[in-house]
Amino acid sequence: MADGDNLGWQRTTEDVLERPGNTVNLVMWAWCGGVSGASESEINTYLTRMSQFEADYPDVIFVYMTGHLDGTGPGGNLYARNNQIRDYCVNNDKVLFDFADIES
């Protein structure tokens, strides 16, 4: 996601969910180091796309995820972006796998 134009996860999700006979009922994409270098706008794009998936596929649970810790601490971009994801999930009643919290 941090490259600003990584839509592979979105296309793959659509492809899988649109397959005839699809039985997938839960989707979660795990971040590698993408949240560390992501901008606020890029995380907003992720959140918007995930939310749109929920609207388009109401029988599927979409699990949001924070990024893993990178050692930059509370002053780092990762901390702010993880909180952006957390806040969105709390405020919008989303399912969150808080990898950063588990890791800490």
Gaussian input, Z-matrix of N, CA and C with variables (Angstrom, degrees):
# hf/3-21g

backbone

0 1
 N
 C     1     B1
 C     2     B2     1     A1
 N     3     B3     2     A2     1     D1
 C     4     B4     3     A3     2     D2
 C     5     B5     4     A4     3     D3
 N     6     B6     5     A5     4     D4
 C     7     B7     6     A6     5     D5
 C     8     B8     7     A7     6     D6
 N     9     B9     8     A8     7     D7
 C    10    B10     9     A9     8     D8
 C    11    B11    10    A10     9     D9
 N    12    B12    11    A11    10    D10
 C    13    B13    12    A12    11    D11
 C    14    B14    13    A13    12    D12
 N    15    B15    14    A14    13    D13
 C    16    B16    15    A15    14    D14
 C    17    B17    16    A16    15    D15
 N    18    B18    17    A17    16    D16
 C    19    B19    18    A18    17    D17
 C    20    B20    19    A19    18    D18
 N    21    B21    20    A20    19    D19
 C    22    B22    21    A21    20    D20
 C    23    B23    22    A22    21    D21
 N    24    B24    23    A23    22    D22
 C    25    B25    24    A24    23    D23
 C    26    B26    25    A25    24    D24
 N    27    B27    26    A26    25    D25
 C    28    B28    27    A27    26    D26
 C    29    B29    28    A28    27    D27
 N    30    B30    29    A29    28    D28
 C    31    B31    30    A30    29    D29
 C    32    B32    31    A31    30    D30
 N    33    B33    32    A32    31    D31
 C    34    B34    33    A33    32    D32
 C    35    B35    34    A34    33    D33
 N    36    B36    35    A35    34    D34
 C    37    B37    36    A36    35    D35
 C    38    B38    37    A37    36    D36
 N    39    B39    38    A38    37    D37
 C    40    B40    39    A39    38    D38
 C    41    B41    40    A40    39    D39
 N    42    B42    41    A41    40    D40
 C    43    B43    42    A42    41    D41
 C    44    B44    43    A43    42    D42
 N    45    B45    44    A44    43    D43
 C    46    B46    45    A45    44    D44
 C    47    B47    46    A46    45    D45
 N    48    B48    47    A47    46    D46
 C    49    B49    48    A48    47    D47
 C    50    B50    49    A49    48    D48
 N    51    B51    50    A50    49    D49
 C    52    B52    51    A51    50    D50
 C    53    B53    52    A52    51    D51
 N    54    B54    53    A53    52    D52
 C    55    B55    54    A54    53    D53
 C    56    B56    55    A55    54    D54
 N    57    B57    56    A56    55    D55
 C    58    B58    57    A57    56    D56
 C    59    B59    58    A58    57    D57
 N    60    B60    59    A59    58    D58
 C    61    B61    60    A60    59    D59
 C    62    B62    61    A61    60    D60
 N    63    B63    62    A62    61    D61
 C    64    B64    63    A63    62    D62
 C    65    B65    64    A64    63    D63
 N    66    B66    65    A65    64    D64
 C    67    B67    66    A66    65    D65
 C    68    B68    67    A67    66    D66
 N    69    B69    68    A68    67    D67
 C    70    B70    69    A69    68    D68
 C    71    B71    70    A70    69    D69
 N    72    B72    71    A71    70    D70
 C    73    B73    72    A72    71    D71
 C    74    B74    73    A73    72    D72
 N    75    B75    74    A74    73    D73
 C    76    B76    75    A75    74    D74
 C    77    B77    76    A76    75    D75
 N    78    B78    77    A77    76    D76
 C    79    B79    78    A78    77    D77
 C    80    B80    79    A79    78    D78
 N    81    B81    80    A80    79    D79
 C    82    B82    81    A81    80    D80
 C    83    B83    82    A82    81    D81
 N    84    B84    83    A83    82    D82
 C    85    B85    84    A84    83    D83
 C    86    B86    85    A85    84    D84
 N    87    B87    86    A86    85    D85
 C    88    B88    87    A87    86    D86
 C    89    B89    88    A88    87    D87
 N    90    B90    89    A89    88    D88
 C    91    B91    90    A90    89    D89
 C    92    B92    91    A91    90    D90
 N    93    B93    92    A92    91    D91
 C    94    B94    93    A93    92    D92
 C    95    B95    94    A94    93    D93
 N    96    B96    95    A95    94    D94
 C    97    B97    96    A96    95    D95
 C    98    B98    97    A97    96    D96
 N    99    B99    98    A98    97    D97
 C   100   B100    99    A99    98    D98
 C   101   B101   100   A100    99    D99
 N   102   B102   101   A101   100   D100
 C   103   B103   102   A102   101   D101
 C   104   B104   103   A103   102   D102
 N   105   B105   104   A104   103   D103
 C   106   B106   105   A105   104   D104
 C   107   B107   106   A106   105   D105
 N   108   B108   107   A107   106   D106
 C   109   B109   108   A108   107   D107
 C   110   B110   109   A109   108   D108
 N   111   B111   110   A110   109   D109
 C   112   B112   111   A111   110   D110
 C   113   B113   112   A112   111   D111
 N   114   B114   113   A113   112   D112
 C   115   B115   114   A114   113   D113
 C   116   B116   115   A115   114   D114
 N   117   B117   116   A116   115   D115
 C   118   B118   117   A117   116   D116
 C   119   B119   118   A118   117   D117
 N   120   B120   119   A119   118   D118
 C   121   B121   120   A120   119   D119
 C   122   B122   121   A121   120   D120
 N   123   B123   122   A122   121   D121
 C   124   B124   123   A123   122   D122
 C   125   B125   124   A124   123   D123
 N   126   B126   125   A125   124   D124
 C   127   B127   126   A126   125   D125
 C   128   B128   127   A127   126   D126
 N   129   B129   128   A128   127   D127
 C   130   B130   129   A129   128   D128
 C   131   B131   130   A130   129   D129
 N   132   B132   131   A131   130   D130
 C   133   B133   132   A132   131   D131
 C   134   B134   133   A133   132   D132
 N   135   B135   134   A134   133   D133
 C   136   B136   135   A135   134   D134
 C   137   B137   136   A136   135   D135
 N   138   B138   137   A137   136   D136
 C   139   B139   138   A138   137   D137
 C   140   B140   139   A139   138   D138
 N   141   B141   140   A140   139   D139
 C   142   B142   141   A141   140   D140
 C   143   B143   142   A142   141   D141
 N   144   B144   143   A143   142   D142
 C   145   B145   144   A144   143   D143
 C   146   B146   145   A145   144   D144
 N   147   B147   146   A146   145   D145
 C   148   B148   147   A147   146   D146
 C   149   B149   148   A148   147   D147
 N   150   B150   149   A149   148   D148
 C   151   B151   150   A150   149   D149
 C   152   B152   151   A151   150   D150
 N   153   B153   152   A152   151   D151
 C   154   B154   153   A153   152   D152
 C   155   B155   154   A154   153   D153
 N   156   B156   155   A155   154   D154
 C   157   B157   156   A156   155   D155
 C   158   B158   157   A157   156   D156
 N   159   B159   158   A158   157   D157
 C   160   B160   159   A159   158   D158
 C   161   B161   160   A160   159   D159
 N   162   B162   161   A161   160   D160
 C   163   B163   162   A162   161   D161
 C   164   B164   163   A163   162   D162
 N   165   B165   164   A164   163   D163
 C   166   B166   165   A165   164   D164
 C   167   B167   166   A166   165   D165
 N   168   B168   167   A167   166   D166
 C   169   B169   168   A168   167   D167
 C   170   B170   169   A169   168   D168
 N   171   B171   170   A170   169   D169
 C   172   B172   171   A171   170   D170
 C   173   B173   172   A172   171   D171
 N   174   B174   173   A173   172   D172
 C   175   B175   174   A174   173   D173
 C   176   B176   175   A175   174   D174
 N   177   B177   176   A176   175   D175
 C   178   B178   177   A177   176   D176
 C   179   B179   178   A178   177   D177
 N   180   B180   179   A179   178   D178
 C   181   B181   180   A180   179   D179
 C   182   B182   181   A181   180   D180
 N   183   B183   182   A182   181   D181
 C   184   B184   183   A183   182   D182
 C   185   B185   184   A184   183   D183
 N   186   B186   185   A185   184   D184
 C   187   B187   186   A186   185   D185
 C   188   B188   187   A187   186   D186
 N   189   B189   188   A188   187   D187
 C   190   B190   189   A189   188   D188
 C   191   B191   190   A190   189   D189
 N   192   B192   191   A191   190   D190
 C   193   B193   192   A192   191   D191
 C   194   B194   193   A193   192   D192
 N   195   B195   194   A194   193   D193
 C   196   B196   195   A195   194   D194
 C   197   B197   196   A196   195   D195
 N   198   B198   197   A197   196   D196
 C   199   B199   198   A198   197   D197
 C   200   B200   199   A199   198   D198
 N   201   B201   200   A200   199   D199
 C   202   B202   201   A201   200   D200
 C   203   B203   202   A202   201   D201
 N   204   B204   203   A203   202   D202
 C   205   B205   204   A204   203   D203
 C   206   B206   205   A205   204   D204
 N   207   B207   206   A206   205   D205
 C   208   B208   207   A207   206   D206
 C   209   B209   208   A208   207   D207
 N   210   B210   209   A209   208   D208
 C   211   B211   210   A210   209   D209
 C   212   B212   211   A211   210   D210
 N   213   B213   212   A212   211   D211
 C   214   B214   213   A213   212   D212
 C   215   B215   214   A214   213   D213
 N   216   B216   215   A215   214   D214
 C   217   B217   216   A216   215   D215
 C   218   B218   217   A217   216   D216
 N   219   B219   218   A218   217   D217
 C   220   B220   219   A219   218   D218
 C   221   B221   220   A220   219   D219
 N   222   B222   221   A221   220   D220
 C   223   B223   222   A222   221   D221
 C   224   B224   223   A223   222   D222
 N   225   B225   224   A224   223   D223
 C   226   B226   225   A225   224   D224
 C   227   B227   226   A226   225   D225
 N   228   B228   227   A227   226   D226
 C   229   B229   228   A228   227   D227
 C   230   B230   229   A229   228   D228
 N   231   B231   230   A230   229   D229
 C   232   B232   231   A231   230   D230
 C   233   B233   232   A232   231   D231
 N   234   B234   233   A233   232   D232
 C   235   B235   234   A234   233   D233
 C   236   B236   235   A235   234   D234
 N   237   B237   236   A236   235   D235
 C   238   B238   237   A237   236   D236
 C   239   B239   238   A238   237   D237
 N   240   B240   239   A239   238   D238
 C   241   B241   240   A240   239   D239
 C   242   B242   241   A241   240   D240
 N   243   B243   242   A242   241   D241
 C   244   B244   243   A243   242   D242
 C   245   B245   244   A244   243   D243
 N   246   B246   245   A245   244   D244
 C   247   B247   246   A246   245   D245
 C   248   B248   247   A247   246   D246
 N   249   B249   248   A248   247   D247
 C   250   B250   249   A249   248   D248
 C   251   B251   250   A250   249   D249
 N   252   B252   251   A251   250   D250
 C   253   B253   252   A252   251   D251
 C   254   B254   253   A253   252   D252
 N   255   B255   254   A254   253   D253
 C   256   B256   255   A255   254   D254
 C   257   B257   256   A256   255   D255
 N   258   B258   257   A257   256   D256
 C   259   B259   258   A258   257   D257
 C   260   B260   259   A259   258   D258
 N   261   B261   260   A260   259   D259
 C   262   B262   261   A261   260   D260
 C   263   B263   262   A262   261   D261
 N   264   B264   263   A263   262   D262
 C   265   B265   264   A264   263   D263
 C   266   B266   265   A265   264   D264
 N   267   B267   266   A266   265   D265
 C   268   B268   267   A267   266   D266
 C   269   B269   268   A268   267   D267
 N   270   B270   269   A269   268   D268
 C   271   B271   270   A270   269   D269
 C   272   B272   271   A271   270   D270
 N   273   B273   272   A272   271   D271
 C   274   B274   273   A273   272   D272
 C   275   B275   274   A274   273   D273
 N   276   B276   275   A275   274   D274
 C   277   B277   276   A276   275   D275
 C   278   B278   277   A277   276   D276
 N   279   B279   278   A278   277   D277
 C   280   B280   279   A279   278   D278
 C   281   B281   280   A280   279   D279
 N   282   B282   281   A281   280   D280
 C   283   B283   282   A282   281   D281
 C   284   B284   283   A283   282   D282
 N   285   B285   284   A284   283   D283
 C   286   B286   285   A285   284   D284
 C   287   B287   286   A286   285   D285
 N   288   B288   287   A287   286   D286
 C   289   B289   288   A288   287   D287
 C   290   B290   289   A289   288   D288
 N   291   B291   290   A290   289   D289
 C   292   B292   291   A291   290   D290
 C   293   B293   292   A292   291   D291
 N   294   B294   293   A293   292   D292
 C   295   B295   294   A294   293   D293
 C   296   B296   295   A295   294   D294
 N   297   B297   296   A296   295   D295
 C   298   B298   297   A297   296   D296
 C   299   B299   298   A298   297   D297
 N   300   B300   299   A299   298   D298
 C   301   B301   300   A300   299   D299
 C   302   B302   301   A301   300   D300
 N   303   B303   302   A302   301   D301
 C   304   B304   303   A303   302   D302
 C   305   B305   304   A304   303   D303
 N   306   B306   305   A305   304   D304
 C   307   B307   306   A306   305   D305
 C   308   B308   307   A307   306   D306
 N   309   B309   308   A308   307   D307
 C   310   B310   309   A309   308   D308
 C   311   B311   310   A310   309   D309

   B1=1.4506
   B2=1.5222
   B3=1.3050
   B4=1.4594
   B5=1.5181
   B6=1.3308
   B7=1.4531
   B8=1.5239
   B9=1.3200
   B10=1.4464
   B11=1.5228
   B12=1.3280
   B13=1.4543
   B14=1.5257
   B15=1.3000
   B16=1.4530
   B17=1.5266
   B18=1.3291
   B19=1.4604
   B20=1.5166
   B21=1.3245
   B22=1.4578
   B23=1.5119
   B24=1.3063
   B25=1.4600
   B26=1.5240
   B27=1.3206
   B28=1.4614
   B29=1.5281
   B30=1.3179
   B31=1.4699
   B32=1.5305
   B33=1.3240
   B34=1.4612
   B35=1.5223
   B36=1.3185
   B37=1.4622
   B38=1.5210
   B39=1.3213
   B40=1.4681
   B41=1.5245
   B42=1.3358
   B43=1.4655
   B44=1.5279
   B45=1.3224
   B46=1.4659
   B47=1.5260
   B48=1.3205
   B49=1.4593
   B50=1.5244
   B51=1.3090
   B52=1.4637
   B53=1.5348
   B54=1.3112
   B55=1.4640
   B56=1.5246
   B57=1.3242
   B58=1.4744
   B59=1.5321
   B60=1.3173
   B61=1.4564
   B62=1.5204
   B63=1.3155
   B64=1.4630
   B65=1.5290
   B66=1.3409
   B67=1.4652
   B68=1.5279
   B69=1.3289
   B70=1.4663
   B71=1.5263
   B72=1.3349
   B73=1.4654
   B74=1.5305
   B75=1.3339
   B76=1.4590
   B77=1.5283
   B78=1.3252
   B79=1.4670
   B80=1.5144
   B81=1.3347
   B82=1.4614
   B83=1.5147
   B84=1.3142
   B85=1.4606
   B86=1.5126
   B87=1.3254
   B88=1.4594
   B89=1.5206
   B90=1.2977
   B91=1.4602
   B92=1.5184
   B93=1.2878
   B94=1.4613
   B95=1.5275
   B96=1.3082
   B97=1.4582
   B98=1.5161
   B99=1.3274
   B100=1.4557
   B101=1.5041
   B102=1.3139
   B103=1.4590
   B104=1.5230
   B105=1.3258
   B106=1.4713
   B107=1.5112
   B108=1.3257
   B109=1.4563
   B110=1.5115
   B111=1.3249
   B112=1.4645
   B113=1.5216
   B114=1.2968
   B115=1.4659
   B116=1.5250
   B117=1.3069
   B118=1.4650
   B119=1.5257
   B120=1.3155
   B121=1.4587
   B122=1.5238
   B123=1.3123
   B124=1.4618
   B125=1.5234
   B126=1.3331
   B127=1.4711
   B128=1.5220
   B129=1.3309
   B130=1.4662
   B131=1.5268
   B132=1.3330
   B133=1.4615
   B134=1.5230
   B135=1.3303
   B136=1.4708
   B137=1.5309
   B138=1.3253
   B139=1.4538
   B140=1.5236
   B141=1.3153
   B142=1.4613
   B143=1.5214
   B144=1.3185
   B145=1.4713
   B146=1.5230
   B147=1.3129
   B148=1.4663
   B149=1.5312
   B150=1.3160
   B151=1.4538
   B152=1.5355
   B153=1.3233
   B154=1.4606
   B155=1.5250
   B156=1.3309
   B157=1.4629
   B158=1.5220
   B159=1.3209
   B160=1.4679
   B161=1.5258
   B162=1.3181
   B163=1.4666
   B164=1.5294
   B165=1.3263
   B166=1.4616
   B167=1.5288
   B168=1.3236
   B169=1.4631
   B170=1.5313
   B171=1.3183
   B172=1.4825
   B173=1.5253
   B174=1.3300
   B175=1.4647
   B176=1.5260
   B177=1.3276
   B178=1.4627
   B179=1.5215
   B180=1.3238
   B181=1.4621
   B182=1.5257
   B183=1.3119
   B184=1.4568
   B185=1.5194
   B186=1.3135
   B187=1.4585
   B188=1.5214
   B189=1.3139
   B190=1.4629
   B191=1.5251
   B192=1.3251
   B193=1.4631
   B194=1.5205
   B195=1.3226
   B196=1.4569
   B197=1.5259
   B198=1.3135
   B199=1.4572
   B200=1.5172
   B201=1.3226
   B202=1.4655
   B203=1.5278
   B204=1.3104
   B205=1.4662
   B206=1.5257
   B207=1.3396
   B208=1.4653
   B209=1.5232
   B210=1.3337
   B211=1.4598
   B212=1.5206
   B213=1.3342
   B214=1.4665
   B215=1.5211
   B216=1.3255
   B217=1.4574
   B218=1.5145
   B219=1.3473
   B220=1.4581
   B221=1.5294
   B222=1.3130
   B223=1.4641
   B224=1.5152
   B225=1.3184
   B226=1.4584
   B227=1.5163
   B228=1.3114
   B229=1.4613
   B230=1.5250
   B231=1.3219
   B232=1.4620
   B233=1.5246
   B234=1.2979
   B235=1.4633
   B236=1.5324
   B237=1.3292
   B238=1.4714
   B239=1.5175
   B240=1.3294
   B241=1.4712
   B242=1.5245
   B243=1.3333
   B244=1.4626
   B245=1.5249
   B246=1.3248
   B247=1.4652
   B248=1.5246
   B249=1.3191
   B250=1.4643
   B251=1.5328
   B252=1.3171
   B253=1.4671
   B254=1.5308
   B255=1.3294
   B256=1.4740
   B257=1.5280
   B258=1.3264
   B259=1.4674
   B260=1.5230
   B261=1.3218
   B262=1.4559
   B263=1.5303
   B264=1.3077
   B265=1.4650
   B266=1.5241
   B267=1.3168
   B268=1.4657
   B269=1.5293
   B270=1.3264
   B271=1.4644
   B272=1.5256
   B273=1.3298
   B274=1.4619
   B275=1.5252
   B276=1.3358
   B277=1.4611
   B278=1.5357
   B279=1.3368
   B280=1.4621
   B281=1.5193
   B282=1.3199
   B283=1.4617
   B284=1.5286
   B285=1.3432
   B286=1.4694
   B287=1.5084
   B288=1.3335
   B289=1.4530
   B290=1.5222
   B291=1.3102
   B292=1.4700
   B293=1.5225
   B294=1.3192
   B295=1.4490
   B296=1.5315
   B297=1.3153
   B298=1.4631
   B299=1.5268
   B300=1.3158
   B301=1.4567
   B302=1.5210
   B303=1.3055
   B304=1.4645
   B305=1.5189
   B306=1.3208
   B307=1.4581
   B308=1.5279
   B309=1.3296
   B310=1.4686
   B311=1.5193
   A1=111.04
   A2=118.06
   A3=120.62
   A4=113.07
   A5=118.36
   A6=118.84
   A7=111.68
   A8=117.63
   A9=122.27
   A10=114.06
   A11=118.58
   A12=119.55
   A13=111.45
   A14=118.10
   A15=121.03
   A16=108.72
   A17=115.36
   A18=120.17
   A19=112.28
   A20=116.87
   A21=120.57
   A22=113.27
   A23=117.61
   A24=121.33
   A25=111.02
   A26=116.50
   A27=120.41
   A28=110.38
   A29=116.88
   A30=120.34
   A31=111.07
   A32=116.86
   A33=120.25
   A34=110.39
   A35=117.18
   A36=121.38
   A37=110.22
   A38=115.84
   A39=119.90
   A40=110.82
   A41=116.77
   A42=120.73
   A43=111.61
   A44=116.47
   A45=120.35
   A46=110.95
   A47=116.97
   A48=119.94
   A49=112.79
   A50=117.66
   A51=121.64
   A52=113.07
   A53=118.44
   A54=121.00
   A55=110.43
   A56=116.42
   A57=118.85
   A58=109.96
   A59=115.63
   A60=120.49
   A61=114.19
   A62=117.34
   A63=121.17
   A64=110.65
   A65=116.54
   A66=121.32
   A67=111.92
   A68=117.85
   A69=121.59
   A70=108.53
   A71=115.53
   A72=119.00
   A73=112.41
   A74=116.82
   A75=121.45
   A76=108.38
   A77=115.96
   A78=121.60
   A79=108.74
   A80=115.72
   A81=121.38
   A82=107.86
   A83=115.94
   A84=121.46
   A85=107.71
   A86=116.53
   A87=121.61
   A88=110.18
   A89=115.20
   A90=121.44
   A91=109.01
   A92=116.20
   A93=120.88
   A94=104.51
   A95=118.57
   A96=120.76
   A97=111.99
   A98=117.29
   A99=121.84
   A100=116.39
   A101=118.32
   A102=119.69
   A103=110.53
   A104=117.49
   A105=121.12
   A106=112.73
   A107=116.88
   A108=120.53
   A109=114.53
   A110=116.91
   A111=120.74
   A112=111.15
   A113=114.98
   A114=120.95
   A115=109.47
   A116=116.29
   A117=120.96
   A118=109.90
   A119=116.80
   A120=122.22
   A121=111.78
   A122=117.40
   A123=120.84
   A124=111.29
   A125=116.96
   A126=119.35
   A127=109.90
   A128=117.35
   A129=119.71
   A130=111.14
   A131=116.99
   A132=120.99
   A133=110.32
   A134=117.09
   A135=121.97
   A136=110.26
   A137=117.35
   A138=121.44
   A139=111.34
   A140=116.58
   A141=121.47
   A142=111.11
   A143=116.73
   A144=120.11
   A145=111.20
   A146=117.14
   A147=119.92
   A148=110.02
   A149=116.67
   A150=121.36
   A151=110.66
   A152=116.96
   A153=120.41
   A154=110.87
   A155=116.26
   A156=119.59
   A157=110.30
   A158=116.93
   A159=120.35
   A160=110.84
   A161=116.34
   A162=120.31
   A163=111.08
   A164=116.90
   A165=121.79
   A166=112.97
   A167=117.06
   A168=122.23
   A169=109.31
   A170=117.28
   A171=120.28
   A172=114.71
   A173=118.42
   A174=120.78
   A175=112.61
   A176=116.29
   A177=121.58
   A178=108.89
   A179=116.90
   A180=122.12
   A181=107.52
   A182=116.79
   A183=122.31
   A184=108.50
   A185=116.10
   A186=122.49
   A187=108.70
   A188=115.39
   A189=121.71
   A190=107.83
   A191=116.50
   A192=119.12
   A193=111.14
   A194=115.95
   A195=120.95
   A196=109.01
   A197=116.06
   A198=121.26
   A199=111.62
   A200=115.46
   A201=120.03
   A202=110.59
   A203=115.27
   A204=120.96
   A205=110.63
   A206=114.62
   A207=119.52
   A208=113.30
   A209=116.42
   A210=119.87
   A211=115.24
   A212=118.03
   A213=119.61
   A214=113.16
   A215=117.62
   A216=121.21
   A217=114.97
   A218=115.56
   A219=121.66
   A220=115.12
   A221=117.54
   A222=119.51
   A223=113.47
   A224=116.82
   A225=120.39
   A226=114.05
   A227=114.71
   A228=121.41
   A229=111.53
   A230=117.35
   A231=120.51
   A232=111.17
   A233=117.06
   A234=122.12
   A235=110.19
   A236=115.87
   A237=121.00
   A238=111.44
   A239=117.50
   A240=120.48
   A241=110.92
   A242=117.80
   A243=119.79
   A244=110.53
   A245=116.72
   A246=119.59
   A247=111.31
   A248=117.08
   A249=121.15
   A250=109.73
   A251=116.16
   A252=120.85
   A253=110.46
   A254=116.87
   A255=120.98
   A256=111.04
   A257=115.50
   A258=120.36
   A259=111.08
   A260=116.24
   A261=120.19
   A262=110.23
   A263=116.39
   A264=120.63
   A265=111.82
   A266=117.26
   A267=120.73
   A268=110.50
   A269=116.09
   A270=120.57
   A271=113.79
   A272=116.90
   A273=120.59
   A274=113.12
   A275=116.39
   A276=122.57
   A277=112.45
   A278=115.59
   A279=122.30
   A280=110.41
   A281=116.35
   A282=122.33
   A283=107.27
   A284=116.47
   A285=121.63
   A286=110.29
   A287=115.68
   A288=122.82
   A289=104.96
   A290=116.56
   A291=121.47
   A292=109.62
   A293=115.08
   A294=121.97
   A295=111.43
   A296=116.77
   A297=120.41
   A298=111.21
   A299=116.64
   A300=120.21
   A301=110.73
   A302=116.83
   A303=120.33
   A304=110.26
   A305=116.41
   A306=121.36
   A307=112.88
   A308=115.66
   A309=118.52
   A310=110.56
   D1=-30.28
   D2=-172.69
   D3=-66.15
   D4=-15.11
   D5=178.03
   D6=-79.29
   D7=-3.78
   D8=174.85
   D9=85.79
   D10=-13.51
   D11=-175.57
   D12=-141.97
   D13=31.17
   D14=-179.15
   D15=-91.30
   D16=95.94
   D17=-178.17
   D18=-105.20
   D19=8.37
   D20=-178.44
   D21=-55.73
   D22=-42.52
   D23=-179.40
   D24=-62.44
   D25=-37.20
   D26=179.87
   D27=-68.66
   D28=-47.29
   D29=179.85
   D30=-63.02
   D31=-41.34
   D32=179.39
   D33=-63.15
   D34=-42.71
   D35=179.02
   D36=-60.32
   D37=-48.25
   D38=179.26
   D39=-59.81
   D40=-45.64
   D41=-179.01
   D42=-58.68
   D43=-45.27
   D44=-178.74
   D45=-67.37
   D46=-45.58
   D47=-175.67
   D48=-71.19
   D49=-21.54
   D50=-179.57
   D51=-92.47
   D52=-4.37
   D53=179.07
   D54=-64.03
   D55=138.29
   D56=174.53
   D57=-59.10
   D58=136.98
   D59=179.35
   D60=77.29
   D61=10.27
   D62=-179.85
   D63=-55.98
   D64=133.97
   D65=177.22
   D66=-121.60
   D67=11.85
   D68=-179.94
   D69=-66.73
   D70=130.24
   D71=178.90
   D72=-126.59
   D73=6.18
   D74=177.72
   D75=-149.29
   D76=133.20
   D77=179.14
   D78=-131.65
   D79=130.63
   D80=172.85
   D81=-142.84
   D82=128.51
   D83=174.24
   D84=-105.18
   D85=126.33
   D86=-179.28
   D87=-91.95
   D88=136.40
   D89=175.55
   D90=-79.57
   D91=145.57
   D92=166.93
   D93=-92.50
   D94=-106.03
   D95=175.73
   D96=-103.34
   D97=13.72
   D98=-172.96
   D99=-61.34
   D100=-32.93
   D101=-177.96
   D102=-71.38
   D103=-31.87
   D104=-178.42
   D105=-57.02
   D106=-39.40
   D107=-177.07
   D108=-102.83
   D109=3.80
   D110=-176.76
   D111=-78.78
   D112=147.46
   D113=175.14
   D114=-88.35
   D115=168.04
   D116=175.79
   D117=-57.78
   D118=-41.10
   D119=179.38
   D120=-63.59
   D121=-41.41
   D122=179.19
   D123=-65.27
   D124=-39.31
   D125=176.72
   D126=-67.51
   D127=-38.23
   D128=175.66
   D129=-60.10
   D130=-38.90
   D131=176.87
   D132=-61.83
   D133=-46.31
   D134=176.91
   D135=-57.25
   D136=-48.62
   D137=-177.73
   D138=-63.67
   D139=-41.20
   D140=179.20
   D141=-65.00
   D142=-43.47
   D143=179.93
   D144=-66.40
   D145=-41.71
   D146=178.44
   D147=-62.67
   D148=-43.61
   D149=179.47
   D150=-63.02
   D151=-38.40
   D152=177.93
   D153=-65.86
   D154=-39.12
   D155=175.21
   D156=-58.05
   D157=-43.27
   D158=-179.97
   D159=-60.08
   D160=-39.36
   D161=178.74
   D162=-69.79
   D163=-39.08
   D164=-177.13
   D165=-76.50
   D166=-27.74
   D167=-176.11
   D168=-130.55
   D169=72.42
   D170=-173.34
   D171=-65.27
   D172=-15.38
   D173=179.41
   D174=-91.50
   D175=3.95
   D176=-179.36
   D177=-112.53
   D178=135.64
   D179=174.18
   D180=-89.06
   D181=126.13
   D182=177.08
   D183=-107.15
   D184=123.30
   D185=-176.95
   D186=-102.04
   D187=119.67
   D188=176.70
   D189=-81.06
   D190=160.08
   D191=-176.04
   D192=-146.79
   D193=140.81
   D194=171.35
   D195=-85.75
   D196=166.59
   D197=178.02
   D198=-86.53
   D199=157.86
   D200=179.55
   D201=-73.99
   D202=156.61
   D203=-177.14
   D204=-66.41
   D205=144.33
   D206=-179.53
   D207=-125.61
   D208=6.93
   D209=176.36
   D210=87.35
   D211=1.66
   D212=-177.73
   D213=-82.66
   D214=-14.67
   D215=174.04
   D216=71.34
   D217=-170.01
   D218=-174.47
   D219=-62.84
   D220=-17.54
   D221=178.84
   D222=-91.96
   D223=-2.45
   D224=-175.02
   D225=-89.65
   D226=163.83
   D227=178.32
   D228=-61.45
   D229=-39.59
   D230=-178.98
   D231=-57.61
   D232=-43.67
   D233=179.61
   D234=-57.57
   D235=-46.52
   D236=179.94
   D237=-65.86
   D238=-42.03
   D239=-178.38
   D240=-70.21
   D241=-39.56
   D242=176.36
   D243=-62.09
   D244=-41.02
   D245=177.36
   D246=-66.34
   D247=-33.37
   D248=176.00
   D249=-61.35
   D250=-45.49
   D251=178.61
   D252=-65.63
   D253=-46.04
   D254=179.39
   D255=-58.40
   D256=-50.04
   D257=-177.50
   D258=-59.46
   D259=-42.55
   D260=178.82
   D261=-61.13
   D262=-45.43
   D263=-178.48
   D264=-65.06
   D265=-43.30
   D266=178.87
   D267=-64.83
   D268=-46.40
   D269=-176.55
   D270=-70.34
   D271=-20.21
   D272=-176.15
   D273=-119.75
   D274=13.89
   D275=175.95
   D276=54.98
   D277=50.08
   D278=179.98
   D279=-98.87
   D280=158.48
   D281=175.70
   D282=-83.91
   D283=127.08
   D284=-176.06
   D285=-126.24
   D286=130.19
   D287=166.74
   D288=-99.55
   D289=103.24
   D290=-174.31
   D291=-89.38
   D292=79.53
   D293=-176.84
   D294=-59.20
   D295=-41.66
   D296=-179.67
   D297=-61.61
   D298=-41.60
   D299=179.33
   D300=-66.33
   D301=-43.55
   D302=178.12
   D303=-61.53
   D304=-43.37
   D305=-177.42
   D306=-67.22
   D307=-29.06
   D308=-177.55
   D309=-80.47

